[in-house]
Amino acid sequence: MSETLNNRHEILFLYDVSWANPNGDPMDENKPRLDEETSINIVTDVRLKRTVRDALMELGYEVFLREERTEDGNRKTKEDIMGCYDNDPAKVLARCVDIRLFGGTFAIKGNDQNAFSLTGPVQFKFGHSLHRVKVELIKGTSIMPSAADKRQGTFTEVYVVPYSLIVFYGLANEKAAADTMLTKDDLDAMFKALWVGHKAGTDVITRSKFGHEPRLLLDIVYKPGALTHMGELDKLVTFRSDRSDEAVRDISEGVLGLQALSGKAAAYRDKIEKVRYHVGDRVRLDPVLESVFAGASLEPFPWSEEV
């Protein structure tokens, strides 16, 4: 059995989206989420975790928050799925990697408290684009007519962003890991799911989501007993381009600036055990990772050659 997580981990993950909707707002015509003051694209942590969960299932892992349907076609509730585990939280933890990672709240039949809650050791802030984005409305028609008007196809509308380079910051807390029995293998599975889920997962090959590509993933592993970490890694990365923000269409049109991250990493060097990484195609880093984490052990993820 894999060892329970005993190191603190900081996570920096960047991916981009081309002519797609990274995270629609159901309260606003499912438009991509936007900070109206800055035109920065926002993606919730819930959206990220959904992609991770779906990718974990495709990789062969069991997850609790999954879509299942009853014999009459209705979606199963969390209470229904809890029944698959005999309403026993211990069985959920033993079998479901997503609960060991992200925690969860469950209603338990026959329990006086009627609820059980676990704080997940792995948490992410909302993601945000490293530049201003513009939302575009794409209109079209479908070939098949609607019942209301059988003479012509129905009109279609979809909101997309032409390009958005999105950064997520996360933390894996070794203290909370003891409560959910999170293991090192669980965390490794999540990192692989982050990458392959945003590259080729079924979750992102729908019409509105197709156009995702992972670009950079860092796992900063701290030494056991280090109760501190750099924090806010998403604010230590920039994207520099000769083109205006809204005119950028590809990762090759700019450079990921890691100068601020380099300076912060130098101050925490004695607390860092190692840094694991994977860098996507056509990504230019300034400075390179060997310089950013000078003096620290750098190693690719064990699955790097597979993807």
C-alpha positions as CSV (number, residue, x, y, z in Angstrom):
1,M,0.0,0.0,0.0
2,S,1.2,3.5,-0.9
3,E,2.5,5.7,1.9
4,T,0.3,8.4,3.3
5,L,1.2,11.9,2.1
6,N,3.7,13.5,4.6
7,N,5.0,16.4,2.5
8,R,3.4,19.7,1.7
9,H,2.9,20.3,-2.0
10,E,2.3,23.5,-3.9
11,I,0.8,23.2,-7.4
12,L,1.0,25.5,-10.3
13,F,-0.9,24.5,-13.4
14,L,-1.4,26.4,-16.7
15,Y,-3.5,25.4,-19.7
16,D,-4.9,27.4,-22.6
17,V,-8.2,27.4,-24.5
18,S,-8.7,28.3,-28.2
19,W,-12.2,29.2,-29.5
20,A,-14.0,27.4,-26.7
21,N,-15.7,28.1,-23.4
22,P,-13.5,27.1,-20.5
23,N,-16.3,27.6,-17.9
24,G,-19.7,28.9,-18.7
25,D,-21.9,30.8,-16.2
26,P,-25.4,29.3,-16.2
27,M,-26.7,32.5,-14.7
28,D,-25.5,34.5,-17.7
29,E,-26.4,32.6,-20.9
30,N,-23.5,30.2,-20.2
31,K,-21.0,32.9,-21.2
32,P,-17.4,32.4,-20.2
33,R,-16.9,33.8,-16.8
34,L,-15.3,37.3,-16.9
35,D,-14.2,39.8,-14.3
36,E,-16.1,42.8,-15.7
37,E,-13.6,45.3,-14.2
38,T,-10.5,43.8,-15.8
39,S,-11.7,41.5,-18.6
40,I,-9.8,38.6,-17.0
41,N,-11.3,35.2,-17.7
42,I,-12.3,33.2,-14.5
43,V,-12.5,29.5,-14.1
44,T,-13.9,27.9,-10.9
45,D,-12.1,25.2,-8.9
46,V,-15.3,23.1,-9.3
47,R,-14.8,23.1,-13.1
48,L,-11.1,22.0,-12.7
49,K,-12.1,19.2,-10.3
50,R,-14.8,17.9,-12.7
51,T,-12.2,17.5,-15.4
52,V,-9.9,15.7,-12.9
53,R,-12.6,13.4,-11.7
54,D,-13.6,12.4,-15.3
55,A,-10.0,11.8,-16.2
56,L,-9.4,9.7,-13.1
57,M,-12.4,7.5,-14.1
58,E,-10.9,7.2,-17.6
59,L,-7.6,6.2,-16.1
60,G,-9.4,3.4,-14.2
61,Y,-9.9,5.0,-10.7
62,E,-13.2,4.9,-8.8
63,V,-14.7,8.3,-7.9
64,F,-17.7,9.2,-5.8
65,L,-19.0,12.3,-7.5
66,R,-19.9,10.7,-10.8
67,E,-22.9,10.7,-13.1
68,E,-25.0,7.6,-12.9
69,R,-28.6,7.0,-13.8
70,T,-31.4,4.9,-12.4
71,E,-33.2,2.3,-14.5
72,D,-35.9,4.9,-15.4
73,G,-33.2,7.3,-16.7
74,N,-33.1,9.8,-13.8
75,R,-29.8,10.9,-12.4
76,K,-28.7,9.3,-9.2
77,T,-28.4,11.6,-6.2
78,K,-25.4,11.7,-3.8
79,E,-27.7,9.8,-1.3
80,D,-28.3,7.1,-4.0
81,I,-24.6,6.7,-4.6
82,M,-23.9,6.6,-0.9
83,G,-26.1,3.6,-0.7
84,C,-23.7,1.8,-3.1
85,Y,-21.2,2.0,-0.2
86,D,-23.7,0.8,2.5
87,N,-23.8,4.4,3.8
88,D,-20.4,3.8,5.3
89,P,-17.9,6.8,4.9
90,A,-15.0,4.4,5.6
91,K,-15.9,2.4,2.5
92,V,-16.1,5.6,0.4
93,L,-12.7,6.7,1.6
94,A,-11.2,3.3,0.9
95,R,-12.5,3.1,-2.7
96,C,-13.0,6.7,-4.0
97,V,-9.8,8.6,-4.8
98,D,-11.7,12.0,-5.4
99,I,-12.9,12.0,-1.8
100,R,-9.4,11.3,-0.5
101,L,-8.2,14.2,-2.6
102,F,-10.9,16.8,-2.4
103,G,-13.1,15.8,0.5
104,G,-16.9,15.9,0.5
105,T,-20.1,16.2,2.4
106,F,-22.5,13.2,2.4
107,A,-26.0,12.6,3.7
108,I,-26.1,9.3,5.6
109,K,-29.4,7.4,5.9
110,G,-30.1,6.1,9.4
111,N,-27.6,8.5,11.0
112,D,-28.9,10.9,13.6
113,Q,-26.6,13.6,12.4
114,N,-27.7,12.8,8.8
115,A,-24.4,14.2,7.4
116,F,-20.7,13.6,7.3
117,S,-18.1,16.0,6.1
118,L,-14.4,15.8,5.2
119,T,-12.1,18.7,4.3
120,G,-10.1,17.8,1.3
121,P,-6.3,18.0,1.6
122,V,-6.0,19.2,-2.0
123,Q,-7.6,22.6,-2.8
124,F,-7.4,25.0,-5.7
125,K,-8.1,28.7,-5.9
126,F,-10.2,30.0,-8.8
127,G,-8.2,30.0,-12.0
128,H,-7.7,33.1,-14.0
129,S,-6.3,34.2,-17.4
130,L,-2.9,35.9,-17.4
131,H,-4.2,38.5,-19.9
132,R,-7.4,40.2,-20.9
133,V,-9.8,38.2,-23.1
134,K,-12.6,39.0,-25.4
135,V,-15.8,37.0,-25.5
136,E,-17.2,36.2,-29.0
137,L,-20.7,35.1,-29.9
138,I,-20.7,32.5,-32.7
139,K,-24.0,32.1,-34.5
140,G,-25.1,29.4,-36.9
141,T,-27.9,27.1,-38.0
142,S,-28.4,23.4,-37.6
143,I,-29.5,21.1,-40.5
144,M,-32.3,19.4,-38.6
145,P,-35.4,21.6,-38.3
146,S,-37.2,22.1,-35.0
147,A,-40.7,21.0,-34.2
148,A,-41.8,24.6,-34.2
149,D,-40.7,25.3,-37.7
150,K,-40.2,22.3,-39.9
151,R,-39.2,24.4,-42.9
152,Q,-35.7,25.3,-41.7
153,G,-33.0,24.3,-39.2
154,T,-32.8,25.9,-35.8
155,F,-30.5,28.8,-35.0
156,T,-27.5,28.1,-32.7
157,E,-25.5,30.4,-30.6
158,V,-22.4,29.7,-28.5
159,Y,-20.1,32.0,-26.6
160,V,-16.4,31.4,-26.7
161,V,-13.1,33.0,-26.0
162,P,-10.7,33.1,-29.0
163,Y,-7.8,32.5,-26.6
164,S,-7.2,32.3,-22.9
165,L,-4.1,31.2,-21.0
166,I,-5.3,30.1,-17.6
167,V,-3.3,29.6,-14.4
168,F,-4.4,27.6,-11.3
169,Y,-2.8,27.5,-7.9
170,G,-3.3,24.6,-5.5
171,L,-2.0,23.2,-2.3
172,A,-1.9,19.7,-0.9
173,N,-1.9,19.8,2.9
174,E,-0.2,16.9,4.6
175,K,-2.0,17.4,7.9
176,A,-5.5,17.1,6.3
177,A,-4.2,14.2,4.3
178,A,-4.1,12.1,7.5
179,D,-7.9,12.6,7.8
180,T,-8.7,11.3,4.3
181,M,-5.9,8.8,4.1
182,L,-4.5,10.5,1.0
183,T,-1.5,8.7,-0.4
184,K,1.4,9.7,-2.6
185,D,0.0,7.5,-5.3
186,D,-3.3,9.3,-5.1
187,L,-1.6,12.6,-5.6
188,D,0.4,11.2,-8.5
189,A,-2.8,10.0,-10.1
190,M,-4.3,13.5,-9.7
191,F,-1.3,15.1,-11.4
192,K,-1.6,12.8,-14.4
193,A,-5.4,13.4,-14.6
194,L,-4.8,17.2,-14.5
195,W,-2.6,16.9,-17.6
196,V,-4.4,14.2,-19.7
197,G,-7.8,15.5,-18.7
198,H,-7.1,18.9,-20.2
199,K,-5.4,17.4,-23.2
200,A,-7.6,14.6,-24.4
201,G,-10.2,13.8,-21.7
202,T,-13.8,13.1,-22.8
203,D,-14.8,16.1,-20.6
204,V,-13.0,18.6,-22.9
205,I,-13.8,17.2,-26.3
206,T,-17.4,18.4,-26.3
207,R,-18.3,21.1,-28.8
208,S,-18.0,24.0,-26.3
209,K,-14.9,22.6,-24.6
210,F,-12.8,21.3,-27.5
211,G,-9.7,23.5,-27.7
212,H,-8.0,22.9,-24.4
213,E,-4.2,22.2,-24.1
214,P,-2.1,21.8,-20.9
215,R,1.1,23.9,-20.9
216,L,2.9,23.8,-17.6
217,L,2.5,21.7,-14.4
218,L,4.8,22.2,-11.4
219,D,4.7,20.2,-8.1
220,I,6.8,21.9,-5.5
221,V,7.5,19.3,-2.7
222,Y,8.5,20.6,0.7
223,K,10.6,18.8,3.2
224,P,8.8,16.9,5.9
225,G,8.0,19.2,8.8
226,A,8.1,22.3,6.8
227,L,4.9,24.1,7.9
228,T,5.3,27.0,5.4
229,H,5.2,27.5,1.7
230,M,5.6,30.2,-0.9
231,G,1.9,30.9,-1.5
232,E,0.0,32.6,-4.3
233,L,2.1,31.0,-7.1
234,D,-0.5,32.2,-9.6
235,K,0.6,35.8,-8.9
236,L,4.3,35.0,-9.6
237,V,3.7,34.1,-13.3
238,T,3.2,36.5,-16.2
239,F,2.6,36.2,-19.9
240,R,4.5,38.7,-22.1
241,S,3.7,39.2,-25.8
242,D,4.3,41.8,-28.5
243,R,0.6,41.5,-29.4
244,S,-2.2,43.1,-27.4
245,D,-3.9,40.9,-24.9
246,E,-7.1,40.4,-26.8
247,A,-5.2,39.7,-30.1
248,V,-3.1,36.8,-28.7
249,R,-4.2,33.5,-30.4
250,D,-1.4,31.0,-29.5
251,I,1.0,30.1,-26.7
252,S,3.9,30.7,-29.1
253,E,3.1,34.4,-29.4
254,G,4.4,35.1,-25.9
255,V,6.7,34.1,-23.1
256,L,5.9,32.8,-19.7
257,G,7.7,35.1,-17.2
258,L,8.9,33.3,-14.1
259,Q,11.2,36.0,-12.7
260,A,9.0,36.6,-9.6
261,L,8.7,32.9,-9.0
262,S,12.5,32.5,-9.2
263,G,13.0,35.2,-6.6
264,K,10.5,33.7,-4.2
265,A,11.9,30.2,-4.7
266,A,15.3,31.4,-3.8
267,A,14.0,32.5,-0.4
268,Y,12.5,29.1,0.3
269,R,15.2,26.9,-1.2
270,D,16.2,25.3,2.1
271,K,12.6,24.2,2.7
272,I,12.1,22.6,-0.8
273,E,12.9,18.9,-1.1
274,K,12.4,18.7,-4.9
275,V,10.4,20.1,-7.8
276,R,8.5,17.9,-10.3
277,Y,7.5,19.3,-13.7
278,H,6.1,18.8,-17.1
279,V,6.2,21.4,-19.9
280,G,4.1,21.3,-23.0
281,D,4.9,21.9,-26.6
282,R,6.0,25.3,-27.9
283,V,6.1,26.8,-24.4
284,R,8.9,29.4,-23.8
285,L,9.9,30.0,-20.2
286,D,12.0,33.0,-19.0
287,P,14.0,32.0,-17.0
288,V,14.2,28.3,-17.6
289,L,13.2,26.0,-14.7
290,E,16.8,25.0,-14.0
291,S,17.4,28.6,-13.2
292,V,14.2,29.3,-11.3
293,F,14.9,26.4,-8.9
294,A,18.7,26.5,-8.9
295,G,20.1,24.3,-6.3
296,A,16.9,22.2,-6.0
297,S,16.3,18.7,-7.3
298,L,14.3,18.8,-10.6
299,E,12.7,15.8,-12.0
300,P,9.9,15.1,-14.6
301,F,6.7,13.4,-13.5
302,P,6.9,9.6,-13.9
303,W,4.2,9.7,-16.6
304,S,5.9,12.5,-18.6
305,E,7.0,10.2,-21.4
306,E,3.5,8.7,-21.8
307,V,1.8,12.0,-22.7
